[in-house]
C-alpha cells in the first residue's frame, strides 16, 4: 500500500524579527536547520495589531516581520494554523542578531 505524501506549497521565507528581545538566547543551542516552529497571533501587541509571534516549544523567539505578516495573520485569524508548516531554514550565530535565524513557511494540505 502506497502512502500519499501531503502536498506543500512554498509561502515565504524570512528572518525572525525581534530575536534579541525575546527568549532565543535561552534555547539557541537547541535550534537546528529543519527545527519545526509554530506561530501564534499576538493581537494585543501595542506596536502591530497583526503581530504573529514565532515559538520553539515554550520559547518565544520573535515575530514574523511586519512586511510578511498580513497573510499569516489572516490564516491564523481564520483558524488555519494547521496548514502552516514553519521550519528553520538557516541559522548563523555569527550574523547580526536580526539575521541569525531564517525560516521557511509552506502551506500544506489538511
N, CA, C and O atoms as a GROMACS GRO file, in nm:
protein
  440
    1UNK      N    1   0.084  -0.118   0.000
    1UNK     CA    2   0.000   0.000   0.000
    1UNK      C    3   0.089   0.125   0.000
    1UNK      O    4   0.180   0.136   0.081
    2UNK      N    5   0.062   0.216  -0.090
    2UNK     CA    6   0.143   0.336  -0.106
    2UNK      C    7   0.092   0.448  -0.017
    2UNK      O    8  -0.028   0.478  -0.016
    3UNK      N    9   0.183   0.511   0.059
    3UNK     CA   10   0.147   0.624   0.144
    3UNK      C   11   0.154   0.750   0.059
    3UNK      O   12   0.254   0.776  -0.008
    4UNK      N   13   0.046   0.828   0.064
    4UNK     CA   14   0.043   0.951  -0.016
    4UNK      C   15   0.101   1.067   0.065
    4UNK      O   16   0.060   1.092   0.178
    5UNK      N   17   0.196   1.137   0.006
    5UNK     CA   18   0.261   1.250   0.069
    5UNK      C   19   0.172   1.373   0.057
    5UNK      O   20   0.111   1.398  -0.047
    6UNK      N   21   0.165   1.451   0.165
    6UNK     CA   22   0.086   1.574   0.162
    6UNK      C   23   0.150   1.674   0.067
    6UNK      O   24   0.272   1.687   0.061
    7UNK      N   25   0.066   1.744  -0.006
    7UNK     CA   26   0.114   1.846  -0.098
    7UNK      C   27   0.155   1.970  -0.020
    7UNK      O   28   0.085   2.011   0.073
    8UNK      N   29   0.269   2.030  -0.057
    8UNK     CA   30   0.319   2.151   0.009
    8UNK      C   31   0.347   2.257  -0.096
    8UNK      O   32   0.397   2.228  -0.204
    9UNK      N   33   0.315   2.380  -0.062
    9UNK     CA   34   0.345   2.495  -0.148
    9UNK      C   35   0.427   2.595  -0.068
    9UNK      O   36   0.392   2.629   0.045
   10UNK      N   37   0.536   2.642  -0.127
   10UNK     CA   38   0.617   2.744  -0.062
   10UNK      C   39   0.534   2.871  -0.045
   10UNK      O   40   0.466   2.916  -0.137
   11UNK      N   41   0.540   2.928   0.074
   11UNK     CA   42   0.465   3.050   0.103
   11UNK      C   43   0.558   3.169   0.121
   11UNK      O   44   0.538   3.274   0.060
   12UNK      N   45   0.660   3.154   0.205
   12UNK     CA   46   0.750   3.266   0.233
   12UNK      C   47   0.875   3.216   0.304
   12UNK      O   48   0.877   3.106   0.358
   13UNK      N   49   0.978   3.298   0.302
   13UNK     CA   50   1.093   3.277   0.388
   13UNK      C   51   1.142   3.414   0.432
   13UNK      O   52   1.139   3.510   0.356
   14UNK      N   53   1.187   3.421   0.557
   14UNK     CA   54   1.223   3.549   0.617
   14UNK      C   55   1.306   3.526   0.743
   14UNK      O   56   1.309   3.416   0.797
   15UNK      N   57   1.372   3.631   0.788
   15UNK     CA   58   1.443   3.628   0.917
   15UNK      C   59   1.344   3.661   1.028
   15UNK      O   60   1.254   3.743   1.008
   16UNK      N   61   1.361   3.599   1.142
   16UNK     CA   62   1.274   3.627   1.257
   16UNK      C   63   1.306   3.767   1.308
   16UNK      O   64   1.422   3.798   1.336
   17UNK      N   65   1.204   3.848   1.321
   17UNK     CA   66   1.221   3.987   1.368
   17UNK      C   67   1.219   3.991   1.521
   17UNK      O   68   1.146   3.915   1.585
   18UNK      N   69   1.298   4.079   1.578
   18UNK     CA   70   1.298   4.099   1.722
   18UNK      C   71   1.368   3.991   1.802
   18UNK      O   72   1.345   3.978   1.922
   19UNK      N   73   1.451   3.915   1.738
   19UNK     CA   74   1.517   3.800   1.802
   19UNK      C   75   1.588   3.836   1.932
   19UNK      O   76   1.588   3.757   2.026
   20UNK      N   77   1.649   3.952   1.938
   20UNK     CA   78   1.726   3.990   2.057
   20UNK      C   79   1.640   4.028   2.176
   20UNK      O   80   1.691   4.039   2.288
   21UNK      N   81   1.511   4.049   2.156
   21UNK     CA   82   1.424   4.095   2.264
   21UNK      C   83   1.351   3.984   2.338
   21UNK      O   84   1.287   4.011   2.439
   22UNK      N   85   1.359   3.862   2.291
   22UNK     CA   86   1.278   3.755   2.349
   22UNK      C   87   1.367   3.641   2.400
   22UNK      O   88   1.475   3.667   2.451
   23UNK      N   89   1.324   3.517   2.386
   23UNK     CA   90   1.389   3.405   2.453
   23UNK      C   91   1.481   3.319   2.366
   23UNK      O   92   1.512   3.206   2.403
   24UNK      N   93   1.524   3.370   2.252
   24UNK     CA   94   1.607   3.290   2.162
   24UNK      C   95   1.738   3.249   2.228
   24UNK      O   96   1.787   3.138   2.204
   25UNK      N   97   1.796   3.335   2.310
   25UNK     CA   98   1.924   3.301   2.374
   25UNK      C   99   1.909   3.184   2.471
   25UNK      O  100   2.005   3.111   2.495
   26UNK      N  101   1.789   3.164   2.526
   26UNK     CA  102   1.765   3.054   2.619
   26UNK      C  103   1.764   2.917   2.551
   26UNK      O  104   1.786   2.815   2.616
   27UNK      N  105   1.738   2.915   2.421
   27UNK     CA  106   1.727   2.786   2.353
   27UNK      C  107   1.808   2.780   2.223
   27UNK      O  108   1.795   2.683   2.148
   28UNK      N  109   1.889   2.879   2.196
   28UNK     CA  110   1.961   2.889   2.068
   28UNK      C  111   2.039   2.762   2.034
   28UNK      O  112   2.037   2.719   1.919
   29UNK      N  113   2.106   2.703   2.131
   29UNK     CA  114   2.189   2.585   2.105
   29UNK      C  115   2.105   2.463   2.065
   29UNK      O  116   2.157   2.368   2.006
   30UNK      N  117   1.976   2.464   2.096
   30UNK     CA  118   1.888   2.352   2.060
   30UNK      C  119   1.831   2.368   1.919
   30UNK      O  120   1.779   2.272   1.862
   31UNK      N  121   1.842   2.488   1.862
   31UNK     CA  122   1.785   2.514   1.730
   31UNK      C  123   1.879   2.467   1.621
   31UNK      O  124   2.000   2.491   1.625
   32UNK      N  125   1.822   2.399   1.524
   32UNK     CA  126   1.898   2.345   1.411
   32UNK      C  127   1.819   2.370   1.282
   32UNK      O  128   1.700   2.400   1.286
   33UNK      N  129   1.887   2.357   1.169
   33UNK     CA  130   1.816   2.364   1.041
   33UNK      C  131   1.712   2.252   1.040
   33UNK      O  132   1.743   2.137   1.072
   34UNK      N  133   1.592   2.286   1.002
   34UNK     CA  134   1.483   2.188   0.999
   34UNK      C  135   1.396   2.187   1.123
   34UNK      O  136   1.291   2.124   1.123
   35UNK      N  137   1.438   2.255   1.230
   35UNK     CA  138   1.359   2.258   1.353
   35UNK      C  139   1.222   2.317   1.324
   35UNK      O  140   1.211   2.423   1.262
   36UNK      N  141   1.118   2.248   1.370
   36UNK     CA  142   0.980   2.295   1.350
   36UNK      C  143   0.948   2.405   1.451
   36UNK      O  144   0.981   2.394   1.569
   37UNK      N  145   0.884   2.510   1.402
   37UNK     CA  146   0.841   2.622   1.486
   37UNK      C  147   0.690   2.638   1.471
   37UNK      O  148   0.628   2.579   1.384
   38UNK      N  149   0.633   2.720   1.558
   38UNK     CA  150   0.489   2.746   1.547
   38UNK      C  151   0.462   2.896   1.557
   38UNK      O  152   0.544   2.973   1.608
   39UNK      N  153   0.346   2.935   1.507
   39UNK     CA  154   0.305   3.076   1.507
   39UNK      C  155   0.182   3.094   1.595
   39UNK      O  156   0.098   3.005   1.606
   40UNK      N  157   0.175   3.210   1.658
   40UNK     CA  158   0.056   3.248   1.737
   40UNK      C  159   0.027   3.394   1.714
   40UNK      O  160   0.118   3.477   1.706
   41UNK      N  161  -0.101   3.426   1.706
   41UNK     CA  162  -0.141   3.567   1.697
   41UNK      C  163  -0.108   3.637   1.828
   41UNK      O  164  -0.116   3.577   1.935
   42UNK      N  165  -0.073   3.762   1.817
   42UNK     CA  166  -0.050   3.845   1.936
   42UNK      C  167  -0.125   3.976   1.914
   42UNK      O  168  -0.065   4.082   1.895
   43UNK      N  169  -0.257   3.966   1.915
   43UNK     CA  170  -0.343   4.080   1.881
   43UNK      C  171  -0.337   4.195   1.981
   43UNK      O  172  -0.378   4.306   1.949
   44UNK      N  173  -0.287   4.169   2.101
   44UNK     CA  174  -0.275   4.277   2.199
   44UNK      C  175  -0.140   4.348   2.189
   44UNK      O  176  -0.106   4.428   2.276
   45UNK      N  177  -0.064   4.319   2.085
   45UNK     CA  178   0.066   4.383   2.064
   45UNK      C  179   0.044   4.532   2.035
   45UNK      O  180  -0.026   4.568   1.941
   46UNK      N  181   0.106   4.618   2.116
   46UNK     CA  182   0.081   4.762   2.103
   46UNK      C  183   0.149   4.823   1.981
   46UNK      O  184   0.116   4.935   1.942
   47UNK      N  185   0.243   4.751   1.919
   47UNK     CA  186   0.313   4.804   1.803
   47UNK      C  187   0.252   4.760   1.670
   47UNK      O  188   0.266   4.827   1.568
   48UNK      N  189   0.183   4.645   1.672
   48UNK     CA  190   0.126   4.591   1.548
   48UNK      C  191   0.006   4.501   1.581
   48UNK      O  192   0.024   4.392   1.636
   49UNK      N  193  -0.114   4.544   1.548
   49UNK     CA  194  -0.234   4.462   1.578
   49UNK      C  195  -0.239   4.331   1.498
   49UNK      O  196  -0.318   4.242   1.531
   50UNK      N  197  -0.156   4.318   1.396
   50UNK     CA  198  -0.149   4.194   1.317
   50UNK      C  199  -0.024   4.112   1.352
   50UNK      O  200   0.020   4.029   1.272
   51UNK      N  201   0.032   4.135   1.468
   51UNK     CA  202   0.156   4.068   1.506
   51UNK      C  203   0.137   3.917   1.513
   51UNK      O  204   0.038   3.867   1.566
   52UNK      N  205   0.236   3.846   1.460
   52UNK     CA  206   0.238   3.700   1.462
   52UNK      C  207   0.369   3.658   1.527
   52UNK      O  208   0.477   3.676   1.469
   53UNK      N  209   0.360   3.602   1.647
   53UNK     CA  210   0.478   3.559   1.722
   53UNK      C  211   0.521   3.420   1.674
   53UNK      O  212   0.440   3.340   1.629
   54UNK      N  213   0.651   3.394   1.686
   54UNK     CA  214   0.709   3.265   1.648
   54UNK      C  215   0.766   3.199   1.772
   54UNK      O  216   0.839   3.262   1.849
   55UNK      N  217   0.732   3.071   1.792
   55UNK     CA  218   0.774   2.996   1.910
   55UNK      C  219   0.846   2.868   1.874
   55UNK      O  220   0.816   2.803   1.773
   56UNK      N  221   0.942   2.833   1.958
   56UNK     CA  222   1.002   2.700   1.959
   56UNK      C  223   0.966   2.641   2.095
   56UNK      O  224   1.011   2.690   2.198
   57UNK      N  225   0.885   2.537   2.094
   57UNK     CA  226   0.833   2.480   2.220
   57UNK      C  227   0.774   2.594   2.301
   57UNK      O  228   0.685   2.663   2.250
   58UNK      N  229   0.816   2.618   2.425
   58UNK     CA  230   0.760   2.726   2.505
   58UNK      C  231   0.835   2.857   2.495
   58UNK      O  232   0.802   2.953   2.566
   59UNK      N  233   0.935   2.864   2.409
   59UNK     CA  234   1.020   2.982   2.397
   59UNK      C  235   0.972   3.074   2.284
   59UNK      O  236   0.959   3.031   2.169
   60UNK      N  237   0.948   3.198   2.317
   60UNK     CA  238   0.913   3.297   2.215
   60UNK      C  239   1.043   3.348   2.153
   60UNK      O  240   1.129   3.402   2.222
   61UNK      N  241   1.055   3.329   2.020
   61UNK     CA  242   1.177   3.368   1.951
   61UNK      C  243   1.170   3.510   1.896
   61UNK      O  244   1.272   3.580   1.890
   62UNK      N  245   1.052   3.552   1.856
   62UNK     CA  246   1.036   3.684   1.794
   62UNK      C  247   0.909   3.684   1.712
   62UNK      O  248   0.809   3.623   1.749
   63UNK      N  249   0.914   3.753   1.599
   63UNK     CA  250   0.793   3.773   1.518
   63UNK      C  251   0.817   3.752   1.370
   63UNK      O  252   0.930   3.761   1.321
   64UNK      N  253   0.708   3.725   1.299
   64UNK     CA  254   0.709   3.735   1.154
   64UNK      C  255   0.728   3.884   1.125
   64UNK      O  256   0.659   3.966   1.186
   65UNK      N  257   0.819   3.922   1.037
   65UNK     CA  258   0.837   4.064   1.008
   65UNK      C  259   0.706   4.128   0.961
   65UNK      O  260   0.625   4.065   0.893
   66UNK      N  261   0.687   4.252   0.999
   66UNK     CA  262   0.563   4.324   0.964
   66UNK      C  263   0.536   4.320   0.814
   66UNK      O  264   0.420   4.314   0.773
   67UNK      N  265   0.640   4.323   0.733
   67UNK     CA  266   0.623   4.320   0.587
   67UNK      C  267   0.571   4.186   0.537
   67UNK      O  268   0.526   4.176   0.423
   68UNK      N  269   0.577   4.083   0.619
   68UNK     CA  270   0.536   3.948   0.580
   68UNK      C  271   0.413   3.898   0.654
   68UNK      O  272   0.359   3.793   0.618
   69UNK      N  273   0.366   3.969   0.757
   69UNK     CA  274   0.269   3.908   0.848
   69UNK      C  275   0.123   3.915   0.806
   69UNK      O  276   0.040   3.846   0.866
   70UNK      N  277   0.088   3.994   0.707
   70UNK     CA  278  -0.053   4.011   0.670
   70UNK      C  279  -0.121   3.877   0.636
   70UNK      O  280  -0.229   3.848   0.687
   71UNK      N  281  -0.057   3.796   0.552
   71UNK     CA  282  -0.117   3.669   0.511
   71UNK      C  283  -0.121   3.569   0.627
   71UNK      O  284  -0.220   3.498   0.645
   72UNK      N  285  -0.013   3.565   0.705
   72UNK     CA  286  -0.010   3.474   0.820
   72UNK      C  287  -0.117   3.513   0.922
   72UNK      O  288  -0.182   3.426   0.980
   73UNK      N  289  -0.134   3.642   0.944
   73UNK     CA  290  -0.237   3.691   1.035
   73UNK      C  291  -0.375   3.640   0.990
   73UNK      O  292  -0.453   3.591   1.072
   74UNK      N  293  -0.403   3.651   0.863
   74UNK     CA  294  -0.534   3.608   0.811
   74UNK      C  295  -0.553   3.457   0.827
   74UNK      O  296  -0.661   3.411   0.865
   75UNK      N  297  -0.448   3.380   0.798
   75UNK     CA  298  -0.459   3.234   0.815
   75UNK      C  299  -0.486   3.197   0.961
   75UNK      O  300  -0.572   3.114   0.990
   76UNK      N  301  -0.412   3.258   1.053
   76UNK     CA  302  -0.430   3.227   1.195
   76UNK      C  303  -0.564   3.278   1.246
   76UNK      O  304  -0.629   3.212   1.326
   77UNK      N  305  -0.604   3.394   1.201
   77UNK     CA  306  -0.731   3.454   1.246
   77UNK      C  307  -0.850   3.367   1.205
   77UNK      O  308  -0.950   3.362   1.275
   78UNK      N  309  -0.838   3.299   1.091
   78UNK     CA  310  -0.946   3.213   1.043
   78UNK      C  311  -0.924   3.067   1.083
   78UNK      O  312  -0.981   2.975   1.022
   79UNK      N  313  -0.841   3.046   1.185
   79UNK     CA  314  -0.818   2.914   1.243
   79UNK      C  315  -0.756   2.814   1.146
   79UNK      O  316  -0.789   2.695   1.148
   80UNK      N  317  -0.667   2.862   1.060
   80UNK     CA  318  -0.600   2.774   0.964
   80UNK      C  319  -0.454   2.753   0.999
   80UNK      O  320  -0.370   2.735   0.911
   81UNK      N  321  -0.423   2.755   1.128
   81UNK     CA  322  -0.285   2.737   1.172
   81UNK      C  323  -0.229   2.599   1.136
   81UNK      O  324  -0.108   2.584   1.122
   82UNK      N  325  -0.315   2.501   1.121
   82UNK     CA  326  -0.269   2.365   1.092
   82UNK      C  327  -0.223   2.345   0.948
   82UNK      O  328  -0.173   2.237   0.915
   83UNK      N  329  -0.238   2.446   0.861
   83UNK     CA  330  -0.189   2.432   0.724
   83UNK      C  331  -0.057   2.507   0.703
   83UNK      O  332  -0.003   2.508   0.592
   84UNK      N  333  -0.006   2.569   0.810
   84UNK     CA  334   0.123   2.638   0.801
   84UNK      C  335   0.232   2.547   0.857
   84UNK      O  336   0.225   2.505   0.972
   85UNK      N  337   0.330   2.518   0.775
   85UNK     CA  338   0.442   2.435   0.815
   85UNK      C  339   0.565   2.527   0.819
   85UNK      O  340   0.613   2.571   0.715
   86UNK      N  341   0.615   2.556   0.940
   86UNK     CA  342   0.722   2.653   0.959
   86UNK      C  343   0.846   2.584   1.016
   86UNK      O  344   0.838   2.518   1.120
   87UNK      N  345   0.959   2.599   0.949
   87UNK     CA  346   1.085   2.537   0.991
   87UNK      C  347   1.201   2.634   0.978
   87UNK      O  348   1.196   2.729   0.898
   88UNK      N  349   1.305   2.610   1.056
   88UNK     CA  350   1.427   2.688   1.043
   88UNK      C  351   1.496   2.647   0.913
   88UNK      O  352   1.516   2.528   0.887
   89UNK      N  353   1.530   2.746   0.833
   89UNK     CA  354   1.596   2.722   0.705
   89UNK      C  355   1.746   2.749   0.714
   89UNK      O  356   1.826   2.683   0.647
   90UNK      N  357   1.784   2.847   0.796
   90UNK     CA  358   1.924   2.884   0.810
   90UNK      C  359   1.945   2.939   0.950
   90UNK      O  360   1.860   3.010   1.005
   91UNK      N  361   2.060   2.907   1.008
   91UNK     CA  362   2.092   2.958   1.141
   91UNK      C  363   2.241   2.990   1.144
   91UNK      O  364   2.325   2.908   1.106
   92UNK      N  365   2.274   3.111   1.190
   92UNK     CA  366   2.413   3.154   1.192
   92UNK      C  367   2.437   3.248   1.310
   92UNK      O  368   2.401   3.366   1.304
   93UNK      N  369   2.496   3.197   1.418
   93UNK     CA  370   2.519   3.279   1.537
   93UNK      C  371   2.619   3.392   1.517
   93UNK      O  372   2.630   3.480   1.602
   94UNK      N  373   2.694   3.390   1.405
   94UNK     CA  374   2.792   3.497   1.381
   94UNK      C  375   2.731   3.617   1.310
   94UNK      O  376   2.795   3.722   1.301
   95UNK      N  377   2.610   3.605   1.262
   95UNK     CA  378   2.541   3.715   1.194
   95UNK      C  379   2.490   3.818   1.294
   95UNK      O  380   2.486   3.792   1.414
   96UNK      N  381   2.450   3.934   1.244
   96UNK     CA  382   2.380   4.034   1.326
   96UNK      C  383   2.258   3.963   1.384
   96UNK      O  384   2.195   3.884   1.315
   97UNK      N  385   2.222   3.991   1.511
   97UNK     CA  386   2.110   3.919   1.575
   97UNK      C  387   1.980   3.914   1.493
   97UNK      O  388   1.910   3.813   1.496
   98UNK      N  389   1.948   4.019   1.421
   98UNK     CA  390   1.824   4.019   1.342
   98UNK      C  391   1.836   3.935   1.215
   98UNK      O  392   1.738   3.919   1.142
   99UNK      N  393   1.954   3.882   1.188
   99UNK     CA  394   1.976   3.799   1.070
   99UNK      C  395   2.020   3.656   1.105
   99UNK      O  396   2.060   3.580   1.017
  100UNK      N  397   2.012   3.620   1.233
  100UNK     CA  398   2.066   3.490   1.275
  100UNK      C  399   1.978   3.370   1.239
  100UNK      O  400   2.030   3.262   1.213
  101UNK      N  401   1.847   3.388   1.238
  101UNK     CA  402   1.759   3.275   1.210
  101UNK      C  403   1.666   3.310   1.094
  101UNK      O  404   1.588   3.405   1.101
  102UNK      N  405   1.675   3.230   0.990
  102UNK     CA  406   1.588   3.245   0.873
  102UNK      C  407   1.495   3.124   0.871
  102UNK      O  408   1.539   3.011   0.891
  103UNK      N  409   1.367   3.149   0.847
  103UNK     CA  410   1.270   3.041   0.845
  103UNK      C  411   1.204   3.033   0.708
  103UNK      O  412   1.206   3.127   0.629
  104UNK      N  413   1.145   2.917   0.683
  104UNK     CA  414   1.069   2.896   0.560
  104UNK      C  415   0.931   2.847   0.600
  104UNK      O  416   0.916   2.765   0.691
  105UNK      N  417   0.830   2.899   0.532
  105UNK     CA  418   0.691   2.859   0.559
  105UNK      C  419   0.632   2.797   0.433
  105UNK      O  420   0.648   2.848   0.322
  106UNK      N  421   0.564   2.686   0.453
  106UNK     CA  422   0.492   2.620   0.344
  106UNK      C  423   0.346   2.606   0.385
  106UNK      O  424   0.314   2.595   0.503
  107UNK      N  425   0.260   2.607   0.286
  107UNK     CA  426   0.120   2.571   0.307
  107UNK      C  427   0.109   2.422   0.280
  107UNK      O  428   0.165   2.371   0.183
  108UNK      N  429   0.037   2.352   0.366
  108UNK     CA  430   0.020   2.208   0.349
  108UNK      C  431  -0.128   2.174   0.346
  108UNK      O  432  -0.212   2.252   0.391
  109UNK      N  433  -0.159   2.059   0.294
  109UNK     CA  434  -0.298   2.011   0.294
  109UNK      C  435  -0.337   1.971   0.435
  109UNK      O  436  -0.254   1.926   0.514
  110UNK      N  437  -0.464   1.987   0.466
  110UNK     CA  438  -0.514   1.944   0.598
  110UNK      C  439  -0.524   1.794   0.602
  110UNK      O  440  -0.564   1.738   0.704
   0.00000   0.00000   0.00000
